Amino acid sequence: MQKITKKEVQHIAYLARLAISEEELELYSKQLEVILEYMDKLSDVDTSGVEPVSSIIMLYKNVKVEPYYREDIPQDNGCQKEILDNAPQRVNNYFKVEKVIE
């Protein structure tokens, strides 16, 4: 298995907009390596008799108990300022993002 590099971890941190120290970089590199090794072990599992699913909800198809769905009700959790303080760009009380549809 190919080892994850510090440069790759730095890139992941950059994409997640995380500032990490050299010590954290070393720690996260090792932790990600363990996760990837485990994923390699999972590829050795025989899944020939297992039906593929695209959602966990599909696993309930043969179960008499229906999954619980809560109603989606907007709530003020009191942390809007803290959330917006983490935005790279914002306009008033909204995240500003680049246009993705032409």
Number of C-alpha atoms within 10 A of each C-alpha: 7 7 12 16 15 16 11 11 18 19 13 12 15 12 9 9 12 11 10 14 10 10 9 12 18 14 13 18 19 16 13 15 17 14 11 16 14 11 11 12 10 11 9 8 8 8 10 7 6 7 7 10 9 7 8 7 10 10 12 12 10 8 8 7 8 10 10 6 6 6 6 6 5 6 6 6 6 8 9 11 9 9 10 16 12 11 14 10 12 13 10 7 9 11 14 12 11 6 6 5 4 3
